[in-house]
Structure formats: C-alpha cells, structure tokens
Amino acid sequence: MTTYERKTTMPANDLSPQEMTPKDEIWLNAFVETMSKPSAREVAFFAHRRALRLGVGLSKEGMLVSGQCEPKG
C-alpha cells in the first residue's frame, strides 16, 4: 500500500491503528493539530459574517439564533 493509499483510507476507518507506521502517526498528529484551529482566513470570514449580522450561533440556553432576530424566551 502506498503512502497516498494509506492516508486516503484512514478517514474511512479501513486502516486500523495497529497498522499505522510512525510516519502515519506524525502525519495524523500534524493533521489533527492543523484542523483543530481556525485559519486566519476562517477567522476573518466569520468576523465579516458577524459584522453583516449573517451568522448563526447558540444562545446561552443552547437555542439556535441568528444576527437578524432576537431569541424568543
């Protein structure tokens, strides 16, 4: 199995953790670290949406709210 094949099968759970090589573990750790934080572009994108009152979020009660209406409650 090539490195590419190993990387593309991991998300589908076709590769068990026991089959991971040290290189696979390094790649996976780097991937998880990268994906766990928003990029500068993502932060800017969502800040822009909030400024336009287009964003959706959660109220303190866990209800979905948008920037265009007040939560009922």
CNS distance restraints for C-alpha pairs under 8 A (distance, minus, plus):
assign (resid   1 and name CA) (resid   5 and name CA) 6.03 0.50 0.50
assign (resid   1 and name CA) (resid   6 and name CA) 6.48 0.50 0.50
assign (resid   2 and name CA) (resid   6 and name CA) 6.23 0.50 0.50
assign (resid   3 and name CA) (resid   7 and name CA) 6.24 0.50 0.50
assign (resid   4 and name CA) (resid   8 and name CA) 6.20 0.50 0.50
assign (resid   5 and name CA) (resid   9 and name CA) 6.10 0.50 0.50
assign (resid   6 and name CA) (resid  10 and name CA) 6.30 0.50 0.50
assign (resid   6 and name CA) (resid  15 and name CA) 7.21 0.50 0.50
assign (resid   7 and name CA) (resid  11 and name CA) 7.71 0.50 0.50
assign (resid   7 and name CA) (resid  24 and name CA) 7.71 0.50 0.50
assign (resid   8 and name CA) (resid  12 and name CA) 7.66 0.50 0.50
assign (resid   9 and name CA) (resid  13 and name CA) 6.56 0.50 0.50
assign (resid   9 and name CA) (resid  14 and name CA) 5.42 0.50 0.50
assign (resid   9 and name CA) (resid  15 and name CA) 6.14 0.50 0.50
assign (resid  10 and name CA) (resid  14 and name CA) 5.93 0.50 0.50
assign (resid  10 and name CA) (resid  15 and name CA) 5.21 0.50 0.50
assign (resid  10 and name CA) (resid  16 and name CA) 7.79 0.50 0.50
assign (resid  15 and name CA) (resid  19 and name CA) 6.35 0.50 0.50
assign (resid  15 and name CA) (resid  20 and name CA) 7.46 0.50 0.50
assign (resid  16 and name CA) (resid  20 and name CA) 7.02 0.50 0.50
assign (resid  20 and name CA) (resid  24 and name CA) 5.52 0.50 0.50
assign (resid  20 and name CA) (resid  25 and name CA) 6.51 0.50 0.50
assign (resid  21 and name CA) (resid  25 and name CA) 6.40 0.50 0.50
assign (resid  22 and name CA) (resid  26 and name CA) 6.30 0.50 0.50
assign (resid  23 and name CA) (resid  27 and name CA) 6.20 0.50 0.50
assign (resid  24 and name CA) (resid  28 and name CA) 6.02 0.50 0.50
assign (resid  25 and name CA) (resid  29 and name CA) 6.01 0.50 0.50
assign (resid  26 and name CA) (resid  30 and name CA) 6.18 0.50 0.50
assign (resid  27 and name CA) (resid  31 and name CA) 6.07 0.50 0.50
assign (resid  28 and name CA) (resid  32 and name CA) 6.08 0.50 0.50
assign (resid  29 and name CA) (resid  33 and name CA) 6.09 0.50 0.50
assign (resid  30 and name CA) (resid  34 and name CA) 6.10 0.50 0.50
assign (resid  31 and name CA) (resid  35 and name CA) 6.07 0.50 0.50
assign (resid  32 and name CA) (resid  36 and name CA) 5.96 0.50 0.50
assign (resid  33 and name CA) (resid  37 and name CA) 7.16 0.50 0.50
assign (resid  38 and name CA) (resid  42 and name CA) 5.75 0.50 0.50
assign (resid  38 and name CA) (resid  43 and name CA) 6.33 0.50 0.50
assign (resid  39 and name CA) (resid  43 and name CA) 6.33 0.50 0.50
assign (resid  40 and name CA) (resid  44 and name CA) 6.18 0.50 0.50
assign (resid  41 and name CA) (resid  45 and name CA) 5.99 0.50 0.50
assign (resid  42 and name CA) (resid  46 and name CA) 6.24 0.50 0.50
assign (resid  43 and name CA) (resid  47 and name CA) 6.08 0.50 0.50
assign (resid  44 and name CA) (resid  48 and name CA) 6.07 0.50 0.50
assign (resid  45 and name CA) (resid  49 and name CA) 6.37 0.50 0.50
assign (resid  46 and name CA) (resid  50 and name CA) 6.11 0.50 0.50
assign (resid  46 and name CA) (resid  55 and name CA) 7.38 0.50 0.50
assign (resid  47 and name CA) (resid  51 and name CA) 6.16 0.50 0.50
assign (resid  48 and name CA) (resid  52 and name CA) 6.33 0.50 0.50
assign (resid  49 and name CA) (resid  53 and name CA) 6.12 0.50 0.50
assign (resid  49 and name CA) (resid  54 and name CA) 5.12 0.50 0.50
assign (resid  49 and name CA) (resid  55 and name CA) 5.47 0.50 0.50
assign (resid  50 and name CA) (resid  54 and name CA) 5.80 0.50 0.50
assign (resid  50 and name CA) (resid  55 and name CA) 5.12 0.50 0.50
assign (resid  50 and name CA) (resid  67 and name CA) 7.21 0.50 0.50
assign (resid  53 and name CA) (resid  66 and name CA) 7.40 0.50 0.50
assign (resid  53 and name CA) (resid  67 and name CA) 4.41 0.50 0.50
assign (resid  53 and name CA) (resid  68 and name CA) 6.03 0.50 0.50
assign (resid  54 and name CA) (resid  66 and name CA) 6.81 0.50 0.50
assign (resid  54 and name CA) (resid  67 and name CA) 5.77 0.50 0.50
assign (resid  54 and name CA) (resid  68 and name CA) 7.09 0.50 0.50
assign (resid  55 and name CA) (resid  66 and name CA) 5.82 0.50 0.50
assign (resid  55 and name CA) (resid  67 and name CA) 5.85 0.50 0.50
assign (resid  56 and name CA) (resid  64 and name CA) 6.85 0.50 0.50
assign (resid  56 and name CA) (resid  65 and name CA) 5.61 0.50 0.50
assign (resid  56 and name CA) (resid  66 and name CA) 4.33 0.50 0.50
assign (resid  56 and name CA) (resid  67 and name CA) 6.54 0.50 0.50
assign (resid  57 and name CA) (resid  64 and name CA) 5.75 0.50 0.50
assign (resid  57 and name CA) (resid  65 and name CA) 5.43 0.50 0.50
assign (resid  57 and name CA) (resid  66 and name CA) 6.33 0.50 0.50
assign (resid  58 and name CA) (resid  62 and name CA) 5.15 0.50 0.50
assign (resid  58 and name CA) (resid  63 and name CA) 5.27 0.50 0.50
assign (resid  58 and name CA) (resid  64 and name CA) 4.73 0.50 0.50
assign (resid  58 and name CA) (resid  65 and name CA) 5.72 0.50 0.50
assign (resid  59 and name CA) (resid  63 and name CA) 5.18 0.50 0.50
assign (resid  59 and name CA) (resid  64 and name CA) 6.42 0.50 0.50
assign (resid  59 and name CA) (resid  65 and name CA) 6.37 0.50 0.50
assign (resid  59 and name CA) (resid  71 and name CA) 7.47 0.50 0.50
assign (resid  63 and name CA) (resid  71 and name CA) 7.83 0.50 0.50
assign (resid  65 and name CA) (resid  69 and name CA) 7.21 0.50 0.50
assign (resid  65 and name CA) (resid  70 and name CA) 7.24 0.50 0.50
assign (resid  65 and name CA) (resid  71 and name CA) 5.93 0.50 0.50
assign (resid  66 and name CA) (resid  70 and name CA) 7.63 0.50 0.50
